[in-house]
């Protein structure tokens, strides 16, 4: 140990950790809500359009 340090042997070498506070994360709620809405509505629209898809293909060949 260097002579300029005046710490005794019982002093902790590591500093005690401070209480970690969780900061609020600025989430883009408007954008996330739009994406969530689209994720939820896409399967519904696919099921609503699916019955008409074969009819549309059949009428295109005539």
HUCORNOR-V294722 format. One record per run of one state. SS is the DSSP state (hx for helix, st for strand, lp for the rest). FROM is the first residue (numbers start at 1). TO is the last residue. Records with the same first field share a line. If there is no record, write none. Layout:
# HUCORNOR-V294722
SS = FROM-TO ; FROM-TO
This chain:
# HUCORNOR-V294722
lp = 1-28 ; 61-62
hx = 29-60
